[in-house]
Each structure stands twice: as structure tokens, then as C-alpha cells.
Amino acid sequence: MSEALRKIPDHLWDGREELEVLVFDIAGEMFALEAVKVQEILDLLPETTVPGAKRFVGSVINFRGKVIPLADIRLAFGMQASQATIDSRIIVIELDIDGEPTLTGIRTDKVYEVTTLLKAAGEPPPSVGMQWRPDFIDCLVRRGGEFIIMPNLHRIFSVHHEHSATGSQ
């Protein structure tokens, strides 16, 4: 795709010049989610493995009396699963899956901070040289000498939900 055709999705900034985000780490990479979508940040909880479930969302947790899926988005990005550490956390978000609001937990290696990112510092993912699917990334935001990845969780969960429905990985 030509550089001129690639752009940051409009839904991400929604006409704003700044975005308040929660920054977290997965496998040494900095990611961020819009802070208003975060329901809660939890210490690790006991997980129940779901027999026959795909590895991406292979277990569930009890969140305030509700059973919610626990996703490991590192698997969507082709990263290796890792062992939990003292810094590991679960971020609980609400996603629209098949038109239904669904609480979901996302396993992280570390949660850093809530901060503001500037739209002007955002760039679409490059079309070459990426080890990850570009449609899984809304944009990269430059902050200091590093990039923060804004994942497209809707796309990630949609693809994995479709694969689960068809029985493929």
C-alpha cells in the first residue's frame, strides 16, 4: 500500500488532538489503550483453563462475580507466551464483540502509567519491515526516543473470534 493511502484510523482520535491512554508492556514492547476503555487493572488472579479453547483466549477469570475471558494478545502478535512475574497485571476492558459489550481481561507484563499522547506524534504502521500484521495496529506514537503501539483490539478479537467460529487457529 502506498504511503499516501496509509493513514491513522479516524475512530482512534475522534477529532481530538490528544488522547489519554494507559501505557503497558508486553514482551518488552510498549503498548497503549485509550484510558476511558479500561475498567480496572488487576493483580493476577486464579485462571481456569477452558478445554478446547484457542490459546489466544484459553482461560477465564472471575471478575466481580462475572466469568470473563482472559486474552494473551502477545499470541495474536506472534510473540512467545511467557511466565507471569511480580509486575504482571490484567487490564479489564469492555469490547464490542458481535454487537454485544463484552468484558475481557488482557494479560500484560507490566502497567506503567496513564499519560497523554499527541495525534501529531502518531504514524500509521509501516507497510514493510513489520513483524506483525499491520491491521492489528492502529498507529505508532512517537514519545521521546521510543514508539508506543496502539493496537486495534477490535480487529484482533474479531479475527480470533472468526477463527474460533470456523474451528481454525
Secondary structure, DSSP 8 states (H G I E B T S, - for coil): --TTT----HHHHTT-SEEEEEEEEETTEEEEEEGGGEEEEEE----EE-TT--GGG-EEEEETTEEEEEE-HHHHTT-------TT-EEEEEEEEETTEEEEEEEEESEEEEEEEEEGGGEE---SSS-SS-GGGEEEEEEETTEEEEEE-HHHHHHHHHHHHHHT--
